[in-house]
Amino acid sequence: MTHVKQTATAVAASRLVPRATLAMGTMGALVGGTVAAAKHIRSVKQGEMEKEEAVRGVVREAAGTGLATAAATAVVGTLGMTGFVAGIGIVALATGTKYLWDMNTGQKKSNAVAVKAEQVVESENVVEPEVVEEPAPPKTTVKKTTTKKTITKK
């Protein structure tokens, strides 16, 4: 009878892992995309990034955080971790997965930023200031003088 209970529990748990993985992956994508959108909005407003590039960056970041969270959830769920240990496992695995994602997707610098930097350099006529050496002040000598005071008593 206990074998049947254990099997039923294992089957129920195996059905929950894919659902939890999907739910956590979706939440990870939402959070990662929101953070990326906030950063990219500022960059677009300051003219450091084009809108299309910002959208691509948000999608890339959302996908990376979603996949990292989903992968970590799947591993932790499959291993049967629960509680605090599961939380630490998800954080560690998701961090490592996201790190690998970022390394392989190659966060490239914006062409718009490079073009803008070139335009700024070309538009400014930078003239280096002439270095003028000032003559050293003349050397002065201090002459010591002593005065004698006479004291008279009355």
SEROSE-780754 format. One line per 8 residues: number of its first residue (from 1); their letters; for each residue x, y, z of N, C-alpha, C. Coordinates in steps of 0.1 Angstrom, whole numbers, plus 5000, padded with zeros to 4 digits. Layout:
NUM = a = X/Y/Z/X/Y/Z/X/Y/Z | ... $
//
This chain:
1 = mthvkqta = 5008/4988/5000/5000/5000/5000/5009/5013/5000 | 5020/5012/5007/5029/5024/5007/5035/5026/4994 | 5038/5016/4987/5044/5017/4973/5034/5025/4964 | 5021/5022/4965/5011/5029/4957/5011/5044/4961 | 5012/5047/4974/5012/5061/4978/5024/5068/4973 | 5036/5062/4974/5048/5068/4969/5047/5071/4954 | 5042/5061/4947/5041/5062/4932/5031/5074/4928 | 5020/5074/4936/5010/5085/4933/5016/5099/4936 $
9 = tavaasrl = 5024/5100/4946/5030/5112/4950/5041/5116/4939 | 5048/5107/4935/5058/5109/4924/5052/5114/4911 | 5041/5107/4908/5034/5111/4895/5028/5125/4897 | 5022/5128/4908/5017/5142/4910/5028/5152/4910 | 5039/5149/4916/5050/5159/4916/5056/5160/4902 | 5056/5150/4894/5062/5151/4880/5052/5159/4871 | 5040/5159/4875/5030/5168/4867/5032/5182/4871 | 5036/5185/4883/5037/5199/4888/5050/5206/4882 $
17 = vpratlam = 5060/5198/4880/5073/5204/4876/5071/5212/4863 | 5065/5206/4852/5064/5214/4840/5055/5227/4842 | 5045/5226/4850/5036/5237/4852/5044/5248/4860 | 5051/5244/4870/5059/5254/4878/5070/5260/4869 | 5076/5252/4861/5086/5257/4852/5081/5267/4842 | 5069/5265/4837/5063/5274/4827/5059/5287/4835 | 5053/5286/4847/5049/5297/4854/5061/5306/4859 | 5071/5299/4864/5083/5307/4868/5091/5313/4856 $
25 = gtmgalvg = 5092/5306/4845/5098/5311/4834/5091/5323/4828 | 5078/5323/4829/5070/5335/4825/5072/5347/4834 | 5072/5344/4847/5075/5355/4856/5089/5360/4855 | 5099/5352/4852/5113/5356/4850/5114/5365/4838 | 5106/5361/4827/5107/5369/4815/5100/5383/4817 | 5089/5383/4825/5082/5396/4828/5091/5405/4836 | 5097/5400/4846/5106/5408/4854/5118/5413/4847 | 5125/5404/4840/5137/5407/4832/5133/5417/4821 $
33 = gtvaaakh = 5122/5416/4814/5118/5425/4804/5115/5439/4809 | 5108/5439/4821/5105/5452/4827/5117/5459/4831 | 5127/5453/4837/5140/5459/4841/5147/5465/4829 | 5148/5456/4818/5154/5461/4806/5147/5472/4799 | 5134/5472/4799/5126/5483/4794/5129/5496/4801 | 5130/5495/4814/5132/5508/4822/5146/5513/4818 | 5156/5505/4817/5169/5509/4813/5170/5515/4799 | 5163/5508/4790/5164/5512/4776/5156/5525/4773 $
41 = irsvkqge = 5145/5527/4780/5137/5539/4778/5146/5551/4781 | 5154/5550/4792/5163/5561/4795/5173/5564/4784 | 5178/5553/4779/5189/5554/4768/5183/5560/4756 | 5171/5556/4752/5164/5561/4740/5161/5576/4742 | 5157/5580/4754/5154/5594/4756/5166/5603/4756 | 5178/5597/4760/5190/5605/4760/5197/5604/4746 | 5191/5597/4737/5197/5596/4723/5209/5586/4722 | 5210/5578/4732/5221/5568/4732/5218/5556/4725 $
49 = mekeeavr = 5205/5554/4722/5201/5541/4716/5189/5544/4707 | 5188/5536/4696/5176/5537/4687/5165/5529/4693 | 5152/5532/4689/5141/5525/4694/5141/5510/4690 | 5145/5507/4678/5145/5493/4674/5155/5485/4682 | 5166/5491/4684/5177/5484/4692/5172/5482/4706 | 5165/5492/4712/5159/5490/4725/5149/5479/4726 | 5141/5478/4716/5131/5467/4716/5138/5453/4715 | 5148/5452/4706/5156/5440/4706/5163/5437/4719 $
57 = gvvreaag = 5168/5447/4726/5174/5445/4739/5165/5440/4749 | 5153/5445/4749/5142/5441/4759/5138/5427/4756 | 5136/5423/4744/5132/5409/4740/5144/5400/4744 | 5156/5403/4741/5168/5395/4744/5169/5393/4760 | 5167/5403/4767/5168/5403/4782/5157/5395/4788 | 5144/5397/4782/5133/5389/4787/5135/5374/4785 | 5139/5371/4773/5141/5357/4769/5152/5351/4778 | 5163/5358/4780/5174/5353/4789/5169/5350/4803 $
65 = tglataaa = 5163/5360/4809/5158/5358/4823/5147/5348/4824 | 5138/5347/4814/5128/5337/4814/5134/5323/4813 | 5143/5321/4804/5149/5308/4802/5157/5304/4814 | 5165/5313/4820/5173/5310/4832/5164/5306/4843 | 5153/5313/4845/5144/5310/4857/5137/5297/4854 | 5133/5294/4842/5126/5282/4839/5136/5270/4841 | 5148/5271/4836/5158/5260/4837/5161/5257/4852 | 5163/5268/4860/5166/5266/4874/5154/5259/4881 $
73 = tavvgtlg = 5142/5264/4877/5130/5258/4884/5128/5243/4880 | 5131/5240/4867/5130/5226/4863/5140/5217/4870 | 5153/5222/4872/5163/5214/4879/5159/5212/4893 | 5156/5223/4900/5152/5222/4914/5140/5213/4916 | 5130/5214/4908/5118/5206/4909/5121/5192/4907 | 5129/5189/4897/5132/5175/4894/5140/5168/4905 | 5149/5176/4911/5156/5171/4922/5148/5170/4935 | 5136/5175/4935/5127/5174/4947/5131/5184/4958 $
81 = mtgfvagi = 5139/5194/4955/5142/5204/4966/5130/5212/4970 | 5130/5215/4983/5119/5223/4988/5124/5234/4998 | 5116/5244/5001/5119/5253/5011/5131/5262/5007 | 5139/5265/5018/5150/5274/5016/5161/5269/5007 | 5163/5256/5007/5173/5250/4998/5169/5252/4983 | 5156/5250/4981/5151/5252/4967/5153/5267/4963 | 5150/5276/4972/5153/5290/4968/5167/5293/4965 | 5176/5288/4973/5190/5290/4970/5194/5283/4957 $
89 = givalatg = 5189/5271/4955/5192/5264/4942/5187/5272/4930 | 5175/5278/4931/5170/5285/4920/5178/5298/4917 | 5182/5305/4928/5190/5317/4926/5204/5313/4920 | 5210/5303/4925/5223/5299/4920/5223/5294/4905 | 5213/5285/4902/5212/5280/4889/5208/5291/4879 | 5198/5299/4883/5194/5310/4874/5205/5320/4871 | 5213/5323/4881/5224/5333/4879/5234/5327/4870 | 5238/5314/4871/5247/5308/4862/5242/5307/4848 $
97 = tkylwdmn = 5230/5304/4847/5224/5302/4833/5223/5316/4827 | 5219/5326/4834/5218/5340/4828/5232/5345/4824 | 5242/5342/4832/5256/5346/4829/5260/5339/4816 | 5257/5327/4814/5261/5320/4802/5253/5326/4790 | 5240/5329/4792/5232/5335/4782/5238/5348/4777 | 5242/5357/4787/5248/5370/4783/5261/5368/4776 | 5269/5358/4780/5282/5356/4773/5279/5352/4758 | 5270/5344/4756/5267/5338/4743/5259/5347/4734 $
105 = tgqkksna = 5251/5356/4739/5243/5364/4731/5251/5377/4727 | 5262/5379/4734/5271/5390/4730/5264/5404/4730 | 5263/5410/4742/5257/5423/4742/5266/5433/4735 | 5262/5436/4723/5270/5445/4714/5267/5460/4717 | 5277/5468/4715/5275/5482/4716/5266/5487/4705 | 5259/5498/4708/5250/5503/4698/5258/5510/4687 | 5254/5508/4674/5260/5515/4663/5256/5530/4664 | 5244/5532/4669/5239/5546/4670/5248/5554/4680 $
113 = vavkaeqv = 5253/5548/4690/5262/5554/4700/5275/5557/4693 | 5280/5548/4685/5293/5550/4678/5292/5561/4668 | 5281/5562/4660/5279/5572/4650/5277/5585/4657 | 5270/5586/4668/5268/5599/4675/5281/5604/4681 | 5289/5595/4686/5302/5599/4691/5311/5605/4680 | 5311/5598/4669/5319/5604/4657/5314/5617/4653 | 5301/5619/4653/5295/5632/4649/5299/5643/4659 | 5299/5640/4672/5303/5649/4682/5318/5653/4680 $
121 = vesenvve = 5326/5643/4678/5340/5646/4676/5343/5655/4664 | 5336/5651/4653/5337/5659/4641/5332/5673/4642 | 5321/5675/4649/5315/5688/4650/5323/5698/4659 | 5330/5692/4669/5338/5700/4678/5352/5702/4672 | 5356/5715/4671/5370/5717/4667/5378/5719/4680 | 5384/5708/4683/5391/5708/4696/5405/5714/4693 | 5408/5725/4700/5421/5731/4699/5427/5729/4712 | 5439/5723/4712/5446/5721/4724/5452/5734/4729 $
129 = pevveepa = 5451/5737/4741/5456/5750/4746/5471/5750/4746 | 5477/5762/4743/5491/5763/4742/5496/5764/4756 | 5507/5757/4759/5513/5757/4772/5523/5768/4772 | 5521/5777/4781/5530/5789/4782/5536/5788/4796 | 5549/5787/4796/5556/5786/4808/5559/5800/4814 | 5555/5802/4826/5557/5815/4832/5571/5815/4838 | 5578/5827/4837/5591/5827/4842/5590/5826/4858 | 5601/5820/4863/5601/5818/4877/5603/5832/4884 $
137 = ppkttvkk = 5597/5834/4895/5599/5846/4902/5614/5848/4906 | 5618/5861/4906/5632/5863/4909/5636/5858/4923 | 5648/5854/4925/5652/5850/4938/5655/5862/4947 | 5650/5861/4958/5652/5872/4968/5659/5866/4980 | 5667/5875/4986/5674/5871/4998/5669/5880/5009 | 5669/5874/5021/5664/5881/5032/5676/5886/5040 | 5676/5899/5043/5687/5905/5050/5683/5906/5065 | 5691/5901/5074/5688/5902/5088/5694/5914/5093 $
145 = tttkktit = 5686/5922/5100/5691/5934/5107/5688/5933/5122 | 5697/5937/5130/5694/5937/5144/5695/5952/5149 | 5686/5955/5158/5686/5968/5164/5689/5967/5178 | 5696/5976/5183/5699/5976/5198/5689/5985/5205 | 5685/5980/5215/5676/5988/5223/5684/5992/5236 | 5682/6004/5239/5689/6010/5251/5678/6011/5262 | 5682/6006/5273/5673/6007/5284/5679/6017/5294 | 5672/6027/5298/5677/6036/5308/5668/6035/5320 $
153 = kk = 5675/6036/5332/5668/6035/5344/5667/6049/5350 | 5657/6052/5356/5655/6065/5363/5655/6063/5377 $
//
